Amino acid sequence: MEWGYAIAGLAVGFIVGLTGVGGGSLMTPILLWFGISPATAVGTDLLYAALTKMGGVAVHHRQGHVDWRVAGWLSAGSVPAALLVLAGLSYLHLPEKMLDTLFKLVLGVALLLTAAAILGKPLLLRWLNRGGAVSLPSEPRIGLTIATGVALGALVTLSSIGAGALGTLALFLLYPALSTSRLVGTEIAHAVPLTLVAGLGHAGLGNVDVMLLANLLLGSLPGIWLGSKLTRRLAERWLRPTLALMLGLIGAKLVF
């Protein structure tokens, strides 16, 4: 079983390195398939995401691909939202069965939204390139960015999904003038503190399996390196739609 977790980490890491998406949205359903409880799957995947993305932040920062102001505004909403959700879970002391039902429902919704974001991103890019974006004043944009962070913080804490595909899509809408590389780098920089805080909170609630986490990292780190070495354009033509379809089917099954 330990090798199975490492192989799962290798496969997910490879897809993340190849396309830039699919981390939590693939890993958490895979852990459920392995028989891991939803609470443990979410908590472990959050710490897994934080640790795997830390290296990415350093690379993007050196290349000048991080807008730290935007990342800070997102974090100003997402981190407090994550702490509030964790405090609520700790205070309510929900029965395990009810907690698993809650995580499954939110996970299913997050997967459906992620599938829609993956499919909708190319259409959104074409729309923006045709001048479809509306320039927002500075202050309302900051408020919308913080509100986006609040929504992402709650969703990610309950499902471990949404910081990547959904966060990047929201930034495309809010900051159309920023280059794609800076939007992606900024969202990765925001995802690290969010997933780290949420993951540590879940660890405090007993929802993290340390040995499982170690086995996932054993496979994912070389997987990300290998996927990053291959040509992304060739893969995205078929891999993104296939990934979106698969996530949509899994999400629909969990919700309905």
LINZIKA-V924355 format. One record per pair of residues at least 24 apart in sequence whose C-alpha atoms are under 10 Angstrom apart, sorted by the first residue. I is the first residue (numbers start at 1). J is the second residue. If there is no record, write none. Layout:
# LINZIKA-V924355
[[I & J] [I & J]]
This chain:
# LINZIKA-V924355
[[1 & 34] [1 & 212] [1 & 215] [2 & 211] [2 & 212] [2 & 214] [2 & 215] [2 & 216] [3 & 215] [3 & 216] [3 & 218] [3 & 219] [4 & 34] [4 & 215] [4 & 216] [4 & 219] [5 & 30] [5 & 31] [5 & 34] [5 & 212] [5 & 213] [5 & 214] [5 & 215] [5 & 216] [5 & 217] [5 & 218] [5 & 219] [5 & 220] [6 & 212] [6 & 213] [6 & 214] [6 & 215] [6 & 216] [6 & 217] [6 & 218] [6 & 219] [6 & 220] [7 & 215] [7 & 216] [7 & 218] [7 & 219] [7 & 220] [7 & 223] [8 & 34] [8 & 215] [8 & 216] [8 & 217] [8 & 219] [8 & 220] [8 & 223] [9 & 48] [9 & 213] [9 & 214] [9 & 215] [9 & 216] [9 & 217] [9 & 218] [9 & 219] [9 & 220] [9 & 221] [9 & 222] [9 & 223] [9 & 224] [10 & 215] [10 & 216] [10 & 217] [10 & 218] [10 & 219] [10 & 220] [10 & 221] [10 & 222] [10 & 223] [10 & 224] [10 & 225] [10 & 226] [10 & 227] [11 & 219] [11 & 220] [11 & 222] [11 & 223] [11 & 224] [11 & 227] [12 & 216] [12 & 219] [12 & 220] [12 & 221] [12 & 223] [12 & 224] [12 & 227] [13 & 52] [13 & 216] [13 & 217] [13 & 219] [13 & 220] [13 & 221] [13 & 222] [13 & 223] [13 & 224] [13 & 225] [13 & 226] [13 & 227] [13 & 228] [14 & 219] [14 & 220] [14 & 221] [14 & 222] [14 & 223] [14 & 224] [14 & 225] [14 & 226] [14 & 227] [14 & 228] [14 & 229] [14 & 230] [15 & 220] [15 & 223] [15 & 224] [15 & 226] [15 & 227] [15 & 228] [15 & 232] [15 & 235] [15 & 239] [15 & 240] [15 & 243] [16 & 220] [16 & 223] [16 & 224] [16 & 225] [16 & 227] [16 & 228] [17 & 220] [17 & 221] [17 & 222] [17 & 223] [17 & 224] [17 & 225] [17 & 226] [17 & 227] [17 & 228] [17 & 229] [17 & 230] [17 & 232] [18 & 223] [18 & 224] [18 & 225] [18 & 226] [18 & 227] [18 & 228] [18 & 229] [18 & 230] [18 & 231] [18 & 232] [18 & 233] [18 & 234] [18 & 235] [18 & 236] [18 & 239] [19 & 227] [19 & 228] [19 & 230] [19 & 231] [19 & 232] [19 & 233] [19 & 235] [19 & 236] [19 & 239] [19 & 240] [20 & 164] [20 & 165] [20 & 184] [20 & 224] [20 & 227] [20 & 228] [20 & 232] [20 & 236] [20 & 240] [21 & 114] [21 & 118] [21 & 164] [21 & 165] [21 & 240] [21 & 243] [22 & 114] [22 & 115] [22 & 118] [22 & 161] [22 & 164] [22 & 165] [22 & 240] [22 & 243] [22 & 244] [22 & 247] [23 & 48] [23 & 49] [23 & 52] [23 & 160] [23 & 161] [23 & 162] [23 & 163] [23 & 164] [23 & 165] [23 & 220] [24 & 48] [24 & 49] [24 & 111] [24 & 156] [24 & 159] [24 & 160] [24 & 161] [24 & 162] [24 & 163] [24 & 164] [25 & 107] [25 & 108] [25 & 110] [25 & 111] [25 & 112] [25 & 114] [25 & 115] [25 & 159] [25 & 160] [25 & 161] [25 & 162] [25 & 163] [25 & 164] [25 & 165] [25 & 243] [25 & 244] [25 & 247] [25 & 250] [25 & 251] [26 & 111] [26 & 161] [26 & 243] [26 & 246] [26 & 247] [26 & 250] [27 & 160] [27 & 161] [27 & 216] [28 & 107] [28 & 159] [28 & 160] [28 & 161] [29 & 104] [29 & 107] [29 & 108] [29 & 111] [29 & 247] [29 & 250] [29 & 251] [29 & 254] [31 & 212] [32 & 104] [36 & 209] [36 & 212] [37 & 96] [37 & 97] [37 & 99] [37 & 100] [37 & 103] [37 & 104] [37 & 207] [38 & 96] [38 & 97] [38 & 99] [38 & 100] [38 & 101] [38 & 102] [38 & 103] [38 & 104] [38 & 107] [38 & 158] [38 & 159] [38 & 207] [39 & 96] [39 & 99] [39 & 100] [39 & 101] [39 & 102] [39 & 103] [39 & 104] [39 & 158] [39 & 159] [39 & 202] [39 & 205] [39 & 206] [39 & 207] [39 & 208] [40 & 100] [40 & 202] [40 & 203] [40 & 205] [40 & 206] [40 & 207] [40 & 208] [40 & 209] [40 & 212] [41 & 103] [41 & 159] [41 & 160] [41 & 207] [41 & 208] [41 & 209] [41 & 212] [41 & 213] [42 & 103] [42 & 104] [42 & 107] [42 & 156] [42 & 157] [42 & 158] [42 & 159] [42 & 160] [42 & 161] [42 & 198] [42 & 199] [42 & 202] [42 & 207] [42 & 208] [43 & 157] [43 & 158] [43 & 159] [43 & 160] [43 & 195] [43 & 198] [43 & 199] [43 & 200] [43 & 201] [43 & 202] [43 & 203] [43 & 204] [43 & 205] [43 & 206] [43 & 207] [43 & 208] [43 & 209] [43 & 213] [44 & 160] [44 & 199] [44 & 200] [44 & 202] [44 & 203] [44 & 207] [44 & 208] [44 & 209] [44 & 210] [44 & 211] [44 & 212] [44 & 213] [44 & 214] [44 & 216] [45 & 159] [45 & 160] [45 & 161] [45 & 195] [45 & 199] [45 & 208] [45 & 209] [45 & 212] [45 & 213] [45 & 216] [46 & 156] [46 & 157] [46 & 158] [46 & 159] [46 & 160] [46 & 161] [46 & 191] [46 & 192] [46 & 194] [46 & 195] [46 & 196] [46 & 197] [46 & 198] [46 & 199] [46 & 200] [46 & 201] [46 & 202] [46 & 203] [46 & 208] [46 & 213] [47 & 160] [47 & 192] [47 & 194] [47 & 195] [47 & 196] [47 & 197] [47 & 198] [47 & 199] [47 & 200] [47 & 201] [47 & 202] [47 & 203] [47 & 208] [47 & 210] [47 & 213] [48 & 160] [48 & 195] [48 & 196] [48 & 199] [48 & 208] [48 & 210] [48 & 212] [48 & 213] [48 & 214] [48 & 216] [48 & 217] [48 & 220] [49 & 160] [49 & 161] [49 & 163] [49 & 191] [49 & 192] [49 & 194] [49 & 195] [49 & 196] [49 & 199] [49 & 217] [50 & 188] [50 & 189] [50 & 191] [50 & 192] [50 & 193] [50 & 194] [50 & 195] [50 & 196] [50 & 197] [50 & 198] [50 & 199] [51 & 192] [51 & 195] [51 & 196] [51 & 213] [51 & 217] [51 & 221] [52 & 192] [52 & 217] [52 & 220] [52 & 221] [52 & 224] [53 & 188] [53 & 189] [53 & 191] [53 & 192] [53 & 195] [54 & 188] [54 & 189] [54 & 191] [54 & 192] [54 & 193] [54 & 196] [55 & 192] [56 & 185] [56 & 188] [56 & 189] [56 & 192] [57 & 185] [57 & 186] [57 & 187] [57 & 188] [57 & 189] [57 & 190] [57 & 191] [57 & 192] [58 & 185] [58 & 189] [59 & 185] [60 & 181] [60 & 182] [60 & 184] [60 & 185] [60 & 186] [60 & 188] [60 & 189] [61 & 182] [61 & 185] [61 & 186] [61 & 189] [63 & 181] [63 & 182] [63 & 185] [64 & 181] [64 & 182] [64 & 185] [64 & 186] [65 & 178] [65 & 179] [65 & 180] [65 & 181] [65 & 182] [65 & 183] [65 & 184] [65 & 185] [65 & 186] [65 & 189] [66 & 181] [66 & 182] [66 & 183] [66 & 184] [66 & 185] [66 & 186] [66 & 187] [66 & 188] [66 & 189] [66 & 190] [67 & 178] [67 & 182] [67 & 183] [67 & 184] [67 & 185] [67 & 186] [67 & 187] [67 & 189] [67 & 190] [68 & 185] [68 & 186] [68 & 187] [68 & 189] [68 & 190] [69 & 142] [69 & 186] [70 & 142] [70 & 145] [70 & 146] [70 & 171] [70 & 175] [70 & 183] [70 & 186] [70 & 187] [70 & 189] [70 & 190] [71 & 145] [71 & 146] [71 & 149] [71 & 183] [71 & 185] [71 & 186] [71 & 187] [71 & 188] [71 & 189] [71 & 190] [71 & 191] [71 & 193] [72 & 145] [72 & 146] [72 & 149] [72 & 186] [72 & 189] [72 & 190] [73 & 142] [73 & 143] [73 & 144] [73 & 145] [73 & 146] [73 & 147] [73 & 148] [73 & 149] [73 & 190] [74 & 142] [74 & 143] [74 & 144] [74 & 145] [74 & 146] [74 & 147] [74 & 148] [74 & 149] [74 & 150] [74 & 151] [74 & 152] [74 & 153] [74 & 167] [74 & 171] [74 & 186] [74 & 187] [74 & 189] [74 & 190] [74 & 191] [74 & 194] [75 & 145] [75 & 146] [75 & 148] [75 & 149] [75 & 150] [75 & 152] [75 & 153] [75 & 189] [75 & 190] [75 & 191] [75 & 192] [75 & 193] [75 & 194] [76 & 145] [76 & 146] [76 & 147] [76 & 149] [76 & 150] [76 & 153] [76 & 190] [77 & 143] [77 & 144] [77 & 145] [77 & 146] [77 & 147] [77 & 148] [77 & 149] [77 & 150] [77 & 151] [77 & 152] [77 & 153] [77 & 154] [77 & 194] [78 & 145] [78 & 146] [78 & 147] [78 & 148] [78 & 149] [78 & 150] [78 & 151] [78 & 152] [78 & 153] [78 & 154] [78 & 155] [78 & 156] [78 & 157] [78 & 163] [78 & 190] [78 & 191] [78 & 193] [78 & 194] [78 & 195] [78 & 197] [78 & 198] [79 & 149] [79 & 150] [79 & 152] [79 & 153] [79 & 154] [79 & 157] [79 & 190] [79 & 191] [79 & 193] [79 & 194] [79 & 195] [79 & 196] [79 & 197] [79 & 198] [80 & 149] [80 & 150] [80 & 153] [80 & 154] [80 & 194] [80 & 197] [81 & 147] [81 & 149] [81 & 150] [81 & 151] [81 & 152] [81 & 153] [81 & 154] [81 & 155] [81 & 156] [81 & 157] [81 & 194] [81 & 198] [82 & 149] [82 & 150] [82 & 151] [82 & 152] [82 & 153] [82 & 154] [82 & 155] [82 & 156] [82 & 157] [82 & 158] [82 & 194] [82 & 195] [82 & 197] [82 & 198] [82 & 199] [82 & 201] [83 & 153] [83 & 154] [83 & 157] [83 & 194] [83 & 197] [83 & 198] [83 & 201] [84 & 153] [84 & 154] [84 & 157] [85 & 153] [85 & 154] [85 & 155] [85 & 157] [85 & 158] [85 & 198] [85 & 201] [86 & 154] [86 & 157] [86 & 158] [86 & 197] [86 & 198] [86 & 199] [86 & 200] [86 & 201] [86 & 202] [86 & 204] [86 & 205] [87 & 201] [87 & 205] [89 & 158] [89 & 202] [89 & 205] [90 & 201] [90 & 202] [90 & 204] [90 & 205] [93 & 205] [101 & 254] [101 & 255] [102 & 158] [102 & 159] [103 & 157] [103 & 158] [103 & 159] [103 & 160] [103 & 254] [104 & 158] [104 & 159] [104 & 251] [104 & 253] [104 & 254] [104 & 255] [105 & 158] [105 & 159] [105 & 251] [105 & 252] [105 & 253] [105 & 254] [105 & 255] [105 & 256] [106 & 154] [106 & 155] [106 & 156] [106 & 157] [106 & 158] [106 & 159] [106 & 160] [106 & 161] [106 & 251] [106 & 254] [106 & 255] [107 & 155] [107 & 156] [107 & 158] [107 & 159] [107 & 160] [107 & 161] [107 & 162] [107 & 250] [107 & 251] [107 & 254] [107 & 255] [108 & 159] [108 & 161] [108 & 247] [108 & 248] [108 & 249] [108 & 250] [108 & 251] [108 & 252] [108 & 253] [108 & 254] [108 & 255] [108 & 256] [109 & 155] [109 & 159] [109 & 161] [109 & 248] [109 & 250] [109 & 251] [109 & 252] [109 & 254] [109 & 255] [110 & 155] [110 & 156] [110 & 158] [110 & 159] [110 & 160] [110 & 161] [110 & 162] [110 & 166] [110 & 247] [110 & 248] [110 & 251] [110 & 255] [111 & 159] [111 & 161] [111 & 162] [111 & 244] [111 & 246] [111 & 247] [111 & 248] [111 & 249] [111 & 250] [111 & 251] [111 & 252] [111 & 254] [111 & 255] [112 & 244] [112 & 245] [112 & 246] [112 & 247] [112 & 248] [112 & 249] [112 & 250] [112 & 251] [112 & 252] [112 & 254] [112 & 255] [113 & 161] [113 & 162] [113 & 165] [113 & 166] [113 & 244] [113 & 247] [113 & 248] [113 & 251] [114 & 161] [114 & 162] [114 & 163] [114 & 164] [114 & 165] [114 & 166] [114 & 167] [114 & 169] [114 & 243] [114 & 244] [114 & 247] [114 & 248] [114 & 251] [115 & 165] [115 & 166] [115 & 240] [115 & 241] [115 & 242] [115 & 243] [115 & 244] [115 & 245] [115 & 246] [115 & 247] [115 & 248] [115 & 249] [115 & 251] [116 & 165] [116 & 166] [116 & 244] [116 & 245] [116 & 247] [116 & 248] [117 & 162] [117 & 164] [117 & 165] [117 & 166] [117 & 167] [117 & 168] [117 & 169] [117 & 170] [117 & 244] [118 & 165] [118 & 166] [118 & 169] [118 & 240] [118 & 241] [118 & 243] [118 & 244] [118 & 245] [118 & 247] [119 & 240] [119 & 241] [119 & 242] [119 & 243] [119 & 244] [119 & 245] [120 & 169] [120 & 244] [121 & 165] [121 & 166] [121 & 168] [121 & 169] [121 & 172] [124 & 169] [124 & 172] [124 & 173] [125 & 169] [125 & 172] [125 & 173] [125 & 176] [125 & 180] [128 & 172] [128 & 173] [128 & 176] [128 & 177] [129 & 176] [131 & 176] [132 & 176] [133 & 172] [133 & 173] [133 & 174] [133 & 175] [133 & 176] [133 & 177] [134 & 173] [134 & 174] [134 & 175] [134 & 176] [135 & 173] [135 & 174] [135 & 175] [135 & 176] [135 & 177] [136 & 174] [136 & 175] [141 & 174] [141 & 175] [142 & 174] [144 & 170] [144 & 174] [145 & 170] [145 & 171] [145 & 174] [145 & 175] [148 & 174] [149 & 190] [149 & 194] [152 & 191] [152 & 194] [153 & 191] [153 & 194] [153 & 195] [153 & 197] [153 & 198] [154 & 198] [156 & 191] [156 & 194] [156 & 195] [156 & 198] [156 & 199] [157 & 194] [157 & 195] [157 & 197] [157 & 198] [157 & 199] [157 & 201] [157 & 202] [158 & 198] [158 & 202] [160 & 195] [160 & 198] [160 & 199] [161 & 195] [162 & 191] [163 & 187] [163 & 188] [163 & 190] [163 & 191] [163 & 192] [163 & 194] [163 & 195] [164 & 188] [164 & 190] [164 & 191] [167 & 191]]
